[in-house]
Amino acid sequence: FQLRDDYLGIFGKFEEFGKPIGSDLQESKATMLLIHALKQLPGAEKSELQALLGRSSYSANDIQKAQELFYQSGSVEKLLNAIKEFSHAAQAALDVLPESMPREMLKTLSDYLINREK
């Protein structure tokens, strides 16, 4: 859930997500995206990303620049892969339970949380 939330916080649509896009940047929140990007980006790009942290507001260009830096660093791919891995692990954990309505409900909830757009 949290990894998907972090992704939507940068790449989601405000109308669907319900909170301002870029709020994690505004709060300088240590998300997987940010931590990985700061480790992987070379000096100038790392400085560009750091300059986007903690602002009081963000333009569409600011968000687009952050998105580009997250893609360039490989952070988006790493995050999406982590979501898939955790999803598969959660599904496998549920598969050991006997077939039942509660198990199916948990699987449905898991699928929703991992694939949600809002």
C-alpha positions in Angstrom: 0.0 0.0 0.0 2.6 2.5 1.1 4.8 2.1 -2.0 1.8 2.6 -4.3 0.8 5.7 -2.3 4.4 7.0 -2.7 4.1 6.4 -6.5 0.7 8.1 -6.8 2.1 11.1 -4.7 4.3 11.9 -7.7 2.7 10.3 -10.7 -1.0 10.3 -9.8 -3.8 12.7 -10.8 -5.0 15.0 -8.1 -8.6 14.5 -9.2 -8.3 10.7 -8.5 -5.7 10.7 -5.8 -7.3 13.3 -3.5 -4.2 14.9 -2.2 -1.8 17.4 -3.9 0.7 15.8 -6.2 4.1 16.5 -4.9 3.1 16.7 -1.2 5.8 14.1 -0.4 8.4 16.4 -2.0 7.0 19.3 -0.1 7.4 17.4 3.2 10.8 16.1 2.1 9.4 12.6 2.9 11.9 9.8 2.8 10.1 7.6 0.2 11.8 4.8 -1.6 11.6 6.9 -4.8 13.5 9.8 -3.2 16.1 7.7 -1.3 16.9 5.6 -4.3 17.1 8.6 -6.6 19.4 10.6 -4.3 21.7 7.6 -4.2 21.7 7.0 -7.9 21.7 10.4 -9.5 24.9 12.1 -10.5 25.9 15.4 -8.8 24.0 17.9 -11.0 20.8 15.9 -11.2 21.0 15.1 -7.5 21.2 18.8 -6.8 18.2 19.5 -9.0 16.1 17.0 -7.1 17.3 18.3 -3.7 16.3 21.8 -4.9 12.8 20.5 -5.4 12.4 19.4 -1.8 10.6 21.5 0.8 9.0 24.1 -1.4 5.7 25.7 -0.4 4.2 25.0 -3.8 4.9 23.2 -7.1 4.3 24.1 -10.7 3.5 21.5 -13.3 7.0 21.9 -14.6 8.4 21.2 -11.1 6.5 18.0 -10.9 7.5 17.0 -14.4 11.1 17.6 -13.6 10.9 15.4 -10.4 9.2 12.7 -12.5 12.0 12.8 -15.1 14.6 12.6 -12.4 12.9 9.6 -10.7 12.7 7.8 -14.1 16.3 8.7 -14.9 17.6 7.4 -11.6 15.8 4.0 -12.1 13.8 4.7 -9.0 10.4 4.2 -10.7 11.4 0.8 -12.1 12.8 -0.2 -8.7 9.6 0.9 -6.9 7.2 -0.8 -9.3 9.3 -4.0 -9.1 9.1 -3.8 -5.3 5.3 -3.4 -5.5 5.1 -6.5 -7.6 7.4 -8.5 -5.3 5.4 -7.6 -2.2 2.2 -8.3 -4.0 3.3 -11.8 -5.0 4.5 -12.4 -1.4 1.2 -11.3 0.0 -0.8 -13.4 -2.4 1.4 -16.4 -1.6 0.8 -15.9 2.1 -2.9 -15.9 1.5 -2.7 -19.0 -0.6 -1.8 -21.1 2.4 -5.1 -20.3 4.0 -8.0 -22.6 3.3 -10.3 -21.5 0.5 -13.0 -19.2 2.0 -14.8 -16.0 1.5 -12.6 -14.1 3.9 -9.5 -15.3 2.0 -11.0 -14.2 -1.3 -11.9 -10.8 0.3 -8.3 -10.3 1.5 -7.0 -11.2 -2.0 -9.4 -8.7 -3.6 -8.4 -6.0 -1.1 -4.7 -6.7 -1.7 -5.2 -6.4 -5.5 -7.1 -3.1 -5.1 -4.5 -1.6 -2.7 -1.6 -2.5 -5.0 -3.3 -1.5 -8.3 -5.2 1.6 -7.1 -5.1 4.9 -8.9 -6.5 6.9 -6.0 
